[in-house]
Amino acid sequence: MYRFATLAGLVASVVAIAPAASAAEAPLPDSLQLALIRPALPTTPDLVEPAALHPDGDVAEAPRQPSLAARAALAPKVIVKVDIGAQRMRVIVDGTERYSWKVSTAGRGYVTPTGQWTPYRMHTMWYSRKYDNAPMPHAIFFTGGYAIHATPHVRRLGSPASHGCVRLHPDNAKALFALAKEYGRDSMRVVIKR
């Protein structure tokens, strides 16, 4: 009928609905007293004891950390760093800065998201469904509908002007797109900060 996530929840419910105990009654057993004062752990699978995950008693070993060489192999090869305050993009390839370009991020009333992402799709030419089929050449989508793409409004580069995407000069967008194709989307990281 009722489900209680923890013993403490059950005891708290019983104590709340039970009539006040007289001083002559026996105190609660130690296990129930501890349940009342000790916070209960959430019941999420990642907090369950390993033995509980392996009913036959076999406890899996903690996964080993990959070697330095393996971690280096998994690290992104192309890092695209966008600085919203400076309206600049730096492109780092294999640990060396290869490009530094002016960009346009979100203008007044719009937002360019901040964070880190791995691009999830690319299009040589895309048309915005949200903004009157506006062309987005060499679009690299990194989160939601946000992308890095070329713009014909090159005079606005270096100042906020977009609806949230990161705009680049067409030549620069083409070069970045080529890098993404050469190294693969999964080897690219987009990092945007204010």
C-alpha positions in Angstrom: 0.0 0.0 0.0 2.7 2.5 1.0 6.3 2.4 -0.2 9.1 3.8 1.9 12.5 4.4 0.3 14.3 3.9 3.6 13.9 2.4 7.0 14.2 6.0 8.3 11.3 7.0 6.2 9.2 4.2 7.6 10.2 5.0 11.2 9.6 8.7 10.7 6.1 7.9 9.3 5.3 5.6 12.2 6.6 8.1 14.8 4.5 10.9 13.1 1.3 9.0 13.2 1.8 7.1 16.5 0.4 8.6 19.7 3.0 10.2 22.0 4.9 7.5 23.9 4.8 7.6 27.6 8.1 7.8 29.6 7.4 4.2 30.9 7.5 2.6 27.4 10.7 1.0 26.2 13.1 3.0 24.1 13.4 2.3 20.4 16.0 -0.4 19.4 19.4 0.9 18.5 19.0 0.2 14.8 15.8 2.3 14.7 17.4 5.1 16.7 20.4 5.2 14.2 18.0 5.2 11.3 16.4 8.3 12.7 19.6 10.3 13.1 21.7 9.0 10.3 20.8 10.3 6.9 19.8 7.6 4.4 21.8 7.2 1.2 19.9 7.7 -2.0 18.9 4.5 -3.7 20.7 5.0 -7.0 22.5 2.1 -8.7 25.8 3.8 -8.6 25.7 4.0 -4.8 24.7 0.4 -4.3 27.3 -1.8 -2.6 29.3 -3.8 -5.2 28.3 -7.1 -3.6 24.7 -6.2 -4.1 25.3 -5.8 -7.8 26.9 -9.2 -8.0 24.6 -11.6 -6.2 26.9 -14.6 -6.6 29.5 -12.8 -4.5 32.0 -11.9 -7.2 32.9 -8.3 -6.8 34.3 -6.7 -10.0 37.6 -4.9 -9.7 37.7 -1.2 -10.2 38.5 -0.4 -13.8 42.2 0.4 -14.4 43.1 3.9 -15.5 44.3 3.9 -19.2 47.9 4.5 -19.8 49.2 7.9 -20.7 49.6 6.8 -24.3 46.0 5.5 -24.4 44.7 8.7 -22.8 46.7 10.8 -25.4 45.2 8.7 -28.2 41.7 9.4 -26.9 42.3 13.2 -26.3 40.7 15.5 -28.9 43.1 16.3 -31.7 41.4 19.6 -32.6 40.3 22.0 -29.9 38.2 25.0 -30.9 38.2 27.7 -28.2 35.7 30.5 -28.5 36.2 33.6 -26.3 32.9 35.4 -26.2 34.3 38.5 -24.5 37.1 38.8 -27.1 35.0 37.6 -30.0 37.8 35.4 -31.1 38.3 31.7 -31.9 41.5 29.8 -31.4 42.0 26.5 -33.2 44.5 24.2 -31.6 45.6 21.1 -33.6 47.7 18.4 -31.9 48.6 20.8 -29.1 49.7 23.7 -31.3 47.7 26.8 -32.1 47.1 26.8 -35.8 44.5 29.6 -36.3 43.2 32.7 -34.5 40.1 34.2 -36.1 37.5 36.9 -35.4 34.0 35.6 -34.8 30.5 36.9 -34.1 28.6 35.3 -31.3 25.1 36.1 -29.9 23.9 39.7 -30.3 21.7 41.6 -27.9 18.7 39.5 -26.8 20.3 36.1 -27.8 22.6 33.7 -26.1 25.6 31.7 -27.2 25.9 28.7 -24.9 29.0 28.2 -22.8 30.6 24.8 -22.1 32.4 22.0 -23.9 31.0 19.7 -26.6 32.0 17.2 -29.2 30.3 18.2 -32.5 27.4 15.9 -33.3 26.8 16.7 -37.0 28.2 18.6 -39.9 26.8 19.9 -43.2 28.5 21.6 -46.1 25.4 23.6 -46.5 22.5 23.9 -44.0 19.5 26.2 -44.0 18.2 27.4 -40.6 14.6 26.2 -40.0 14.3 28.7 -37.2 15.5 31.8 -39.0 13.8 32.0 -42.4 16.0 29.4 -44.1 19.1 31.5 -43.5 22.1 29.8 -45.1 24.7 28.3 -42.8 27.6 27.1 -45.0 30.2 24.7 -43.5 28.0 24.2 -40.4 29.5 22.2 -37.5 26.7 21.6 -34.9 27.9 21.3 -31.3 24.8 21.5 -29.1 21.1 21.7 -29.8 20.6 24.0 -32.9 23.9 25.9 -32.3 26.6 25.6 -34.8 29.9 27.2 -36.0 29.3 28.3 -39.6 30.3 30.8 -42.3 28.5 34.1 -42.6 28.2 36.7 -45.4 28.2 39.4 -42.8 32.0 39.6 -42.5 32.0 43.3 -41.5 30.3 42.3 -38.3 33.0 39.8 -37.3 34.7 40.8 -34.1 31.4 42.0 -32.5 28.3 40.2 -31.2 25.8 39.8 -34.1 24.4 36.3 -34.3 21.2 34.6 -33.0 23.5 32.4 -30.9 25.7 30.5 -33.4 29.4 31.2 -33.8 29.9 33.0 -37.1 33.1 32.8 -39.1 34.5 34.3 -42.3 33.7 31.9 -45.1 37.3 31.0 -45.8 37.9 30.3 -42.1 34.7 28.2 -41.8 35.8 26.2 -44.8 39.3 25.6 -43.2 37.7 24.5 -39.9 35.2 22.3 -41.7 38.1 20.6 -43.5 40.0 20.0 -40.2 36.8 18.5 -38.7 36.5 16.1 -41.7 40.2 15.3 -41.7 40.4 14.4 -37.9 36.8 13.4 -37.5 34.0 15.0 -35.3 34.8 12.7 -32.4 38.4 14.0 -32.3 37.2 17.6 -32.1 36.2 19.6 -28.9 34.3 22.9 -29.0 35.0 25.0 -25.9 33.1 28.3 -25.4 33.7 30.7 -22.5 32.7 34.2 -21.6 
